[in-house]
Amino acid sequence: MAVNDKTAKLIEAVVRQHFTDAVIDSVSVEKETEYEDETVFRVTVVFQGKGTLDAGKTSGITRHVRHALLEEKEDRFPIFSFVSRSDAAGIKTATA
């Protein structure tokens, strides 16, 4: 399901502010229906580099994004996936 542009931009802005030490290629946001028809935001962050992202930052991003969403009266929960650029290219090739 599509996400409105304002919400997608808000999530992307918080992610980019939180990961200032990483190069983020893209942040994609989709609405998805989960267990018992609860709708969540499925957020995929594609980053550059062969290293890893700071585990403290990846585990804390949900709290930061959730806080920003609640300020905008949006109660859907964000669920994050972090993928390196090379892994994302492999996924796109496999699904093509």
C-alpha positions as CSV (number, residue, x, y, z in Angstrom):
1,M,0.0,0.0,0.0
2,A,1.2,3.5,-0.7
3,V,2.2,5.9,2.0
4,N,1.4,9.6,1.8
5,D,4.3,11.7,0.8
6,K,4.4,13.7,4.0
7,T,4.7,10.6,6.2
8,A,7.4,9.1,3.9
9,K,9.4,12.3,4.0
10,L,9.1,12.6,7.8
11,I,10.4,9.0,8.3
12,E,13.2,9.6,5.8
13,A,14.2,12.8,7.5
14,V,14.4,11.2,11.0
15,V,16.5,8.3,9.6
16,R,18.9,10.6,7.8
17,Q,19.3,12.8,10.9
18,H,19.9,9.8,13.1
19,F,22.5,8.2,10.9
20,T,24.7,11.2,10.1
21,D,27.8,9.0,10.1
22,A,26.5,6.6,7.4
23,V,25.8,7.2,3.7
24,I,22.1,6.4,3.1
25,D,21.2,5.6,-0.5
26,S,17.5,5.4,0.0
27,V,14.7,5.0,2.5
28,S,11.5,3.3,1.3
29,V,8.3,3.2,3.2
30,E,5.3,1.0,2.6
31,K,2.1,0.4,4.5
32,E,1.6,-3.3,5.3
33,T,-1.2,-5.1,7.0
34,E,0.1,-7.3,9.8
35,Y,-1.5,-9.7,12.3
36,E,-5.2,-9.0,13.1
37,D,-5.4,-6.4,10.3
38,E,-3.1,-3.9,12.1
39,T,-1.4,-1.7,9.6
40,V,2.3,-0.9,10.1
41,F,5.0,1.0,8.2
42,R,7.6,-1.3,6.6
43,V,10.8,0.8,6.3
44,T,13.8,-0.3,4.3
45,V,17.0,1.7,4.6
46,V,19.7,1.0,2.0
47,F,23.1,2.2,3.0
48,Q,26.5,2.4,1.4
49,G,29.6,0.7,2.6
50,K,30.9,-2.7,3.5
51,G,30.9,-2.0,7.2
52,T,28.0,-2.3,9.5
53,L,25.8,0.4,11.0
54,D,26.0,1.2,14.7
55,A,23.8,-1.4,16.5
56,G,22.8,1.2,19.1
57,K,21.5,3.5,16.4
58,T,19.7,0.7,14.5
59,S,17.9,-0.5,17.6
60,G,17.0,3.1,18.7
61,I,15.7,4.4,15.4
62,T,12.2,2.9,15.9
63,R,11.8,5.0,19.1
64,H,12.9,8.2,17.3
65,V,10.6,7.7,14.3
66,R,7.7,6.6,16.4
67,H,8.0,9.8,18.5
68,A,8.0,11.9,15.3
69,L,5.0,10.0,13.9
70,L,3.0,10.4,17.1
71,E,3.6,14.2,17.0
72,E,1.9,14.1,13.6
73,K,-1.0,12.0,15.0
74,E,0.1,8.9,13.1
75,D,-0.1,5.8,15.3
76,R,1.1,3.1,12.8
77,F,4.3,1.4,14.1
78,P,7.5,1.5,12.0
79,I,9.3,-1.8,11.3
80,F,12.8,-1.4,10.0
81,S,15.1,-3.4,7.7
82,F,18.7,-2.3,7.0
83,V,20.3,-3.5,3.8
84,S,23.7,-2.7,2.3
85,R,23.7,-1.3,-1.3
86,S,25.4,-4.5,-2.6
87,D,22.8,-6.7,-0.9
88,A,20.0,-4.5,-2.2
89,A,21.4,-4.9,-5.7
90,G,21.3,-8.7,-5.3
91,I,17.7,-8.6,-4.1
92,K,16.6,-6.5,-7.1
93,T,18.4,-8.8,-9.5
94,A,16.9,-11.9,-7.9
95,T,13.3,-10.5,-8.2
96,A,13.7,-9.2,-11.8
